[in-house]
Amino acid sequence: MFRLFALFGFGFVLMVFQCQNKKIDKDIFRQIQTVQPEGKTVQERFIPPKGYTRIKVAKGSFPEYLRQLPLLEKNAPVLLYNGEMKADQNIHAAVLDIDVGNRDLQQCADACMRLWAEYNYRKKDFDAIHFNFTNGFYFDYPNWRQGKRIIVKENKVNWYHTGKTNTSYQGFRKYMDLVFSYAGTWSLSQDLERVKPEEIEIGNLFLQAGNPGHAIIVLDMATNEKGEKCMLLAQSYMPAQSIHILKNMQELEISPWYRIPKEGVLRTPEWTFTTNDIRKFTQK
C-alpha cells in the first residue's frame, strides 16, 4: 500500500513539475517573441509584438535617436549612482548604456531631460538646450557655453560672467548636473505641452508633478493594421539610478511593450499614470 501511495505521489509531483515546465516554456516563448537578447540597441533588441510594426520616424529626429540608443549586455543590473544595485532587479527589461553620474541627481525627470539634451547636443542644436528651474529661472546652455555661471541665494538665481568659455562635453555634463539640481517634475509640468492619448509619439513623457512625482519617457512605438499602438517605456527613479526599460507586469505576453491605455490608466511597476499625464518636448 505504501509503495502504491509513494508511486502515486511521485507521479503527481512529476505531473505538477511538467505543468510548471510548460508554463515556464510558454513564458520563455513569449519573451522570445519580443526580445532578441544579443541586440545592441533599443531597435535591435526589442521586436514589436505579433501583428505590430514599428512606426516610421524621420531621419535625424529625436524618435530615431531614442530608437538607436545603445544598451548594456543582457541581464545587466540597474545600478544606483553609488554603484550599489537597486533593490528590485525584476522590473527592467534592459539598461541603457548611459552614465548615471556619481551623485544622487539624475532621477526620473532628470533622465528624461538628459536624453532630450543629449540628442540636441549631438546634433549641435545648442539653442534647444534650456530648462526652467523650479523657481522659474531660465537656464540655457548657450549662456553656459559662453562662460556664464549662476549664483543661487535663497530662492533667487542670477548669472555672472567668468570670461571663460567651455564647449567641452564635460562642461555640458556640469551644466546638466545643475539642471538636475534645480529642475524636476514640477518645472517640467509647467514647461511641456500636453498631448492627447491618440496623438502620443516617441519621445513624449508620462509626467506627474509633485514631491516627488514621477516621469517616464516613450522610447519606441509600433502599430498594427487597426491603428492600435504599443510603446516601450524607460525611467530612472529614486535614488538616482541607471536609465532602464520597464517590463510590462500587467501583460507579460507582450512585455516589455505597453498598449496605449484605453481606460485612461497606465500601470508601470513603480508608478501609475493617466492619459492626462502625457507631455512633449518642443523646439523653441
SENUMI-335542 format. One record per residue (C-alpha): residue in three letters; residue number from 0; x, y, z. Coordinates in steps of 0.1 Angstrom, whole numbers, plus 5000, padded with zeros to 4 digits. Example, Ala and Ser with C-alpha at 12.3 -4.5 7.8 and 13.67 -1.06 7.14 Angstrom:
2
+---------+-----+------+------+------+
| residuo | num |    u |    v |    w |
+---------+-----+------+------+------+
|     Ala |   0 | 5123 | 4955 | 5078 |
|     Ser |   1 | 5137 | 4989 | 5071 |
+---------+-----+------+------+------+
***
This chain:
284
+---------+-----+------+------+------+
| residuo | num |    u |    v |    w |
+---------+-----+------+------+------+
|     Met |   0 | 5000 | 5000 | 5000 |
|     Phe |   1 | 5028 | 5024 | 5009 |
|     Arg |   2 | 5046 | 5016 | 4976 |
|     Leu |   3 | 5014 | 5023 | 4957 |
|     Phe |   4 | 5009 | 5056 | 4976 |
|     Ala |   5 | 5046 | 5066 | 4970 |
|     Leu |   6 | 5043 | 5058 | 4933 |
|     Phe |   7 | 5011 | 5078 | 4930 |
|     Gly |   8 | 5026 | 5107 | 4950 |
|     Phe |   9 | 5057 | 5107 | 4928 |
|     Gly |  10 | 5036 | 5106 | 4897 |
|     Phe |  11 | 5015 | 5136 | 4909 |
|     Val |  12 | 5047 | 5156 | 4917 |
|     Leu |  13 | 5061 | 5147 | 4883 |
|     Met |  14 | 5028 | 5158 | 4866 |
|     Val |  15 | 5029 | 5192 | 4885 |
|     Phe |  16 | 5065 | 5197 | 4876 |
|     Gln |  17 | 5058 | 5191 | 4839 |
|     Cys |  18 | 5029 | 5215 | 4840 |
|     Gln |  19 | 5051 | 5241 | 4857 |
|     Asn |  20 | 5078 | 5235 | 4830 |
|     Lys |  21 | 5052 | 5240 | 4803 |
|     Lys |  22 | 5042 | 5273 | 4819 |
|     Ile |  23 | 5079 | 5283 | 4821 |
|     Asp |  24 | 5084 | 5273 | 4785 |
|     Lys |  25 | 5054 | 5293 | 4775 |
|     Asp |  26 | 5067 | 5324 | 4793 |
|     Ile |  27 | 5101 | 5319 | 4777 |
|     Phe |  28 | 5084 | 5317 | 4743 |
|     Arg |  29 | 5066 | 5349 | 4749 |
|     Gln |  30 | 5098 | 5367 | 4757 |
|     Ile |  31 | 5115 | 5353 | 4726 |
|     Gln |  32 | 5087 | 5369 | 4706 |
|     Thr |  33 | 5096 | 5404 | 4717 |
|     Val |  34 | 5132 | 5402 | 4728 |
|     Gln |  35 | 5165 | 5395 | 4709 |
|     Pro |  36 | 5190 | 5393 | 4738 |
|     Glu |  37 | 5220 | 5400 | 4717 |
|     Gly |  38 | 5206 | 5432 | 4703 |
|     Lys |  39 | 5229 | 5462 | 4710 |
|     Thr |  40 | 5203 | 5490 | 4706 |
|     Val |  41 | 5167 | 5495 | 4716 |
|     Gln |  42 | 5156 | 5487 | 4680 |
|     Glu |  43 | 5178 | 5456 | 4677 |
|     Arg |  44 | 5168 | 5441 | 4710 |
|     Phe |  45 | 5131 | 5446 | 4712 |
|     Ile |  46 | 5108 | 5433 | 4684 |
|     Pro |  47 | 5073 | 5446 | 4683 |
|     Pro |  48 | 5046 | 5421 | 4694 |
|     Lys |  49 | 5030 | 5399 | 4667 |
|     Gly |  50 | 5009 | 5419 | 4643 |
|     Tyr |  51 | 5027 | 5452 | 4651 |
|     Thr |  52 | 5054 | 5470 | 4631 |
|     Arg |  53 | 5075 | 5500 | 4642 |
|     Ile |  54 | 5061 | 5533 | 4632 |
|     Lys |  55 | 5082 | 5553 | 4607 |
|     Val |  56 | 5103 | 5581 | 4621 |
|     Ala |  57 | 5122 | 5609 | 4604 |
|     Lys |  58 | 5159 | 5606 | 4599 |
|     Gly |  59 | 5179 | 5626 | 4624 |
|     Ser |  60 | 5148 | 5631 | 4646 |
|     Phe |  61 | 5145 | 5626 | 4684 |
|     Pro |  62 | 5125 | 5594 | 4679 |
|     Glu |  63 | 5152 | 5580 | 4657 |
|     Tyr |  64 | 5178 | 5589 | 4683 |
|     Leu |  65 | 5159 | 5572 | 4711 |
|     Arg |  66 | 5153 | 5541 | 4690 |
|     Gln |  67 | 5191 | 5538 | 4684 |
|     Leu |  68 | 5202 | 5542 | 4720 |
|     Pro |  69 | 5228 | 5516 | 4730 |
|     Leu |  70 | 5220 | 5491 | 4756 |
|     Leu |  71 | 5242 | 5473 | 4781 |
|     Glu |  72 | 5246 | 5435 | 4778 |
|     Lys |  73 | 5216 | 5413 | 4786 |
|     Asn |  74 | 5208 | 5408 | 4823 |
|     Ala |  75 | 5228 | 5439 | 4832 |
|     Pro |  76 | 5216 | 5452 | 4866 |
|     Val |  77 | 5202 | 5486 | 4874 |
|     Leu |  78 | 5228 | 5504 | 4895 |
|     Leu |  79 | 5224 | 5533 | 4918 |
|     Tyr |  80 | 5246 | 5564 | 4915 |
|     Asn |  81 | 5269 | 5550 | 4942 |
|     Gly |  82 | 5275 | 5517 | 4924 |
|     Glu |  83 | 5251 | 5497 | 4946 |
|     Met |  84 | 5224 | 5475 | 4930 |
|     Lys |  85 | 5188 | 5487 | 4930 |
|     Ala |  86 | 5168 | 5466 | 4955 |
|     Asp |  87 | 5143 | 5453 | 4929 |
|     Gln |  88 | 5160 | 5439 | 4898 |
|     Asn |  89 | 5129 | 5423 | 4884 |
|     Ile |  90 | 5111 | 5452 | 4868 |
|     His |  91 | 5135 | 5461 | 4840 |
|     Ala |  92 | 5140 | 5445 | 4806 |
|     Ala |  93 | 5172 | 5463 | 4797 |
|     Val |  94 | 5196 | 5491 | 4808 |
|     Leu |  95 | 5206 | 5520 | 4787 |
|     Asp |  96 | 5244 | 5524 | 4782 |
|     Ile |  97 | 5245 | 5560 | 4795 |
|     Asp |  98 | 5262 | 5571 | 4828 |
|     Val |  99 | 5243 | 5579 | 4859 |
|     Gly | 100 | 5269 | 5602 | 4874 |
|     Asn | 101 | 5283 | 5598 | 4910 |
|     Arg | 102 | 5257 | 5620 | 4928 |
|     Asp | 103 | 5221 | 5615 | 4937 |
|     Leu | 104 | 5209 | 5638 | 4909 |
|     Gln | 105 | 5198 | 5620 | 4877 |
|     Gln | 106 | 5164 | 5607 | 4889 |
|     Cys | 107 | 5132 | 5604 | 4870 |
|     Ala | 108 | 5125 | 5638 | 4853 |
|     Asp | 109 | 5163 | 5643 | 4851 |
|     Ala | 110 | 5167 | 5612 | 4830 |
|     Cys | 111 | 5141 | 5625 | 4805 |
|     Met | 112 | 5158 | 5659 | 4804 |
|     Arg | 113 | 5192 | 5642 | 4799 |
|     Leu | 114 | 5180 | 5623 | 4768 |
|     Trp | 115 | 5165 | 5654 | 4753 |
|     Ala | 116 | 5196 | 5674 | 4759 |
|     Glu | 117 | 5220 | 5647 | 4747 |
|     Tyr | 118 | 5201 | 5645 | 4715 |
|     Asn | 119 | 5203 | 5682 | 4708 |
|     Tyr | 120 | 5239 | 5683 | 4720 |
|     Arg | 121 | 5248 | 5656 | 4695 |
|     Lys | 122 | 5233 | 5674 | 4666 |
|     Lys | 123 | 5248 | 5707 | 4678 |
|     Asp | 124 | 5214 | 5724 | 4683 |
|     Phe | 125 | 5226 | 5741 | 4714 |
|     Asp | 126 | 5199 | 5767 | 4714 |
|     Ala | 127 | 5174 | 5739 | 4720 |
|     Ile | 128 | 5190 | 5730 | 4753 |
|     His | 129 | 5174 | 5751 | 4780 |
|     Phe | 130 | 5153 | 5743 | 4811 |
|     Asn | 131 | 5134 | 5763 | 4837 |
|     Phe | 132 | 5143 | 5758 | 4873 |
|     Thr | 133 | 5115 | 5752 | 4898 |
|     Asn | 134 | 5116 | 5789 | 4908 |
|     Gly | 135 | 5111 | 5799 | 4871 |
|     Phe | 136 | 5147 | 5809 | 4863 |
|     Tyr | 137 | 5155 | 5803 | 4826 |
|     Phe | 138 | 5187 | 5783 | 4825 |
|     Asp | 139 | 5200 | 5779 | 4789 |
|     Tyr | 140 | 5231 | 5760 | 4777 |
|     Pro | 141 | 5243 | 5787 | 4752 |
|     Asn | 142 | 5249 | 5812 | 4781 |
|     Trp | 143 | 5267 | 5784 | 4799 |
|     Arg | 144 | 5289 | 5776 | 4769 |
|     Gln | 145 | 5299 | 5813 | 4767 |
|     Gly | 146 | 5313 | 5813 | 4802 |
|     Lys | 147 | 5283 | 5825 | 4823 |
|     Arg | 148 | 5277 | 5808 | 4856 |
|     Ile | 149 | 5250 | 5811 | 4883 |
|     Ile | 150 | 5248 | 5823 | 4919 |
|     Val | 151 | 5220 | 5808 | 4939 |
|     Lys | 152 | 5210 | 5826 | 4970 |
|     Glu | 153 | 5179 | 5815 | 4989 |
|     Asn | 154 | 5153 | 5813 | 4961 |
|     Lys | 155 | 5170 | 5837 | 4937 |
|     Val | 156 | 5193 | 5828 | 4908 |
|     Asn | 157 | 5215 | 5852 | 4888 |
|     Trp | 158 | 5240 | 5849 | 4861 |
|     Tyr | 159 | 5276 | 5862 | 4864 |
|     His | 160 | 5303 | 5861 | 4837 |
|     Thr | 161 | 5336 | 5843 | 4842 |
|     Gly | 162 | 5351 | 5852 | 4808 |
|     Lys | 163 | 5360 | 5816 | 4802 |
|     Thr | 164 | 5341 | 5796 | 4775 |
|     Asn | 165 | 5336 | 5759 | 4779 |
|     Thr | 166 | 5324 | 5740 | 4749 |
|     Ser | 167 | 5336 | 5706 | 4761 |
|     Tyr | 168 | 5313 | 5676 | 4767 |
|     Gln | 169 | 5325 | 5677 | 4804 |
|     Gly | 170 | 5312 | 5712 | 4806 |
|     Phe | 171 | 5279 | 5701 | 4792 |
|     Arg | 172 | 5276 | 5674 | 4818 |
|     Lys | 173 | 5283 | 5700 | 4846 |
|     Tyr | 174 | 5255 | 5721 | 4831 |
|     Met | 175 | 5231 | 5691 | 4832 |
|     Asp | 176 | 5240 | 5684 | 4868 |
|     Leu | 177 | 5228 | 5719 | 4877 |
|     Val | 178 | 5196 | 5713 | 4857 |
|     Phe | 179 | 5191 | 5681 | 4878 |
|     Ser | 180 | 5197 | 5700 | 4910 |
|     Tyr | 181 | 5172 | 5728 | 4904 |
|     Ala | 182 | 5146 | 5714 | 4879 |
|     Gly | 183 | 5123 | 5685 | 4882 |
|     Thr | 184 | 5088 | 5671 | 4876 |
|     Trp | 185 | 5071 | 5703 | 4888 |
|     Ser | 186 | 5091 | 5726 | 4865 |
|     Leu | 187 | 5087 | 5702 | 4836 |
|     Ser | 188 | 5049 | 5701 | 4841 |
|     Gln | 189 | 5048 | 5739 | 4837 |
|     Asp | 190 | 5070 | 5739 | 4806 |
|     Leu | 191 | 5059 | 5710 | 4784 |
|     Glu | 192 | 5028 | 5709 | 4762 |
|     Arg | 193 | 5000 | 5684 | 4769 |
|     Val | 194 | 4995 | 5656 | 4744 |
|     Lys | 195 | 4962 | 5638 | 4736 |
|     Pro | 196 | 4964 | 5600 | 4740 |
|     Glu | 197 | 4956 | 5594 | 4703 |
|     Glu | 198 | 4985 | 5618 | 4694 |
|     Ile | 199 | 5012 | 5602 | 4715 |
|     Glu | 200 | 5046 | 5599 | 4699 |
|     Ile | 201 | 5081 | 5586 | 4706 |
|     Gly | 202 | 5099 | 5610 | 4729 |
|     Asn | 203 | 5067 | 5620 | 4748 |
|     Leu | 204 | 5066 | 5617 | 4786 |
|     Phe | 205 | 5041 | 5604 | 4811 |
|     Leu | 206 | 5046 | 5630 | 4838 |
|     Gln | 207 | 5031 | 5636 | 4872 |
|     Ala | 208 | 5043 | 5667 | 4891 |
|     Gly | 209 | 5047 | 5666 | 4928 |
|     Asn | 210 | 5071 | 5660 | 4956 |
|     Pro | 211 | 5085 | 5637 | 4944 |
|     Gly | 212 | 5062 | 5630 | 4914 |
|     His | 213 | 5075 | 5608 | 4886 |
|     Ala | 214 | 5082 | 5608 | 4849 |
|     Ile | 215 | 5089 | 5582 | 4822 |
|     Ile | 216 | 5097 | 5585 | 4785 |
|     Val | 217 | 5084 | 5567 | 4755 |
|     Leu | 218 | 5114 | 5552 | 4738 |
|     Asp | 219 | 5098 | 5535 | 4708 |
|     Met | 220 | 5064 | 5527 | 4693 |
|     Ala | 221 | 5047 | 5502 | 4670 |
|     Thr | 222 | 5013 | 5500 | 4654 |
|     Asn | 223 | 4991 | 5473 | 4639 |
|     Glu | 224 | 4966 | 5473 | 4609 |
|     Lys | 225 | 4938 | 5485 | 4632 |
|     Gly | 226 | 4958 | 5516 | 4641 |
|     Glu | 227 | 4963 | 5503 | 4677 |
|     Lys | 228 | 4997 | 5514 | 4692 |
|     Cys | 229 | 5021 | 5500 | 4717 |
|     Met | 230 | 5052 | 5515 | 4732 |
|     Leu | 231 | 5084 | 5509 | 4751 |
|     Leu | 232 | 5089 | 5529 | 4783 |
|     Ala | 233 | 5121 | 5539 | 4802 |
|     Gln | 234 | 5128 | 5555 | 4835 |
|     Ser | 235 | 5152 | 5564 | 4862 |
|     Tyr | 236 | 5139 | 5566 | 4898 |
|     Met | 237 | 5149 | 5574 | 4933 |
|     Pro | 238 | 5177 | 5574 | 4943 |
|     Ala | 239 | 5194 | 5582 | 4910 |
|     Gln | 240 | 5199 | 5550 | 4890 |
|     Ser | 241 | 5206 | 5536 | 4856 |
|     Ile | 242 | 5180 | 5545 | 4830 |
|     His | 243 | 5162 | 5513 | 4823 |
|     Ile | 244 | 5134 | 5499 | 4800 |
|     Leu | 245 | 5104 | 5488 | 4820 |
|     Lys | 246 | 5088 | 5454 | 4819 |
|     Asn | 247 | 5050 | 5453 | 4814 |
|     Met | 248 | 5039 | 5433 | 4845 |
|     Gln | 249 | 5002 | 5437 | 4835 |
|     Glu | 250 | 5006 | 5419 | 4801 |
|     Leu | 251 | 5036 | 5396 | 4802 |
|     Glu | 252 | 5028 | 5382 | 4768 |
|     Ile | 253 | 5038 | 5415 | 4751 |
|     Ser | 254 | 5063 | 5427 | 4777 |
|     Pro | 255 | 5082 | 5450 | 4776 |
|     Trp | 256 | 5058 | 5467 | 4752 |
|     Tyr | 257 | 5027 | 5485 | 4766 |
|     Arg | 258 | 4995 | 5492 | 4748 |
|     Ile | 259 | 4982 | 5528 | 4748 |
|     Pro | 260 | 4957 | 5526 | 4777 |
|     Lys | 261 | 4921 | 5528 | 4766 |
|     Glu | 262 | 4907 | 5531 | 4801 |
|     Gly | 263 | 4929 | 5561 | 4808 |
|     Val | 264 | 4952 | 5544 | 4832 |
|     Leu | 265 | 4988 | 5533 | 4826 |
|     Arg | 266 | 5002 | 5510 | 4853 |
|     Thr | 267 | 5040 | 5507 | 4854 |
|     Pro | 268 | 5059 | 5486 | 4880 |
|     Glu | 269 | 5066 | 5516 | 4903 |
|     Trp | 270 | 5040 | 5542 | 4893 |
|     Thr | 271 | 5005 | 5546 | 4879 |
|     Phe | 272 | 4998 | 5574 | 4854 |
|     Thr | 273 | 4968 | 5585 | 4834 |
|     Thr | 274 | 4964 | 5596 | 4798 |
|     Asn | 275 | 4961 | 5632 | 4811 |
|     Asp | 276 | 4998 | 5630 | 4821 |
|     Ile | 277 | 5013 | 5629 | 4786 |
|     Arg | 278 | 5036 | 5658 | 4777 |
|     Lys | 279 | 5061 | 5666 | 4749 |
|     Phe | 280 | 5093 | 5685 | 4745 |
|     Thr | 281 | 5092 | 5712 | 4718 |
|     Gln | 282 | 5119 | 5731 | 4700 |
|     Lys | 283 | 5119 | 5768 | 4710 |
+---------+-----+------+------+------+
***
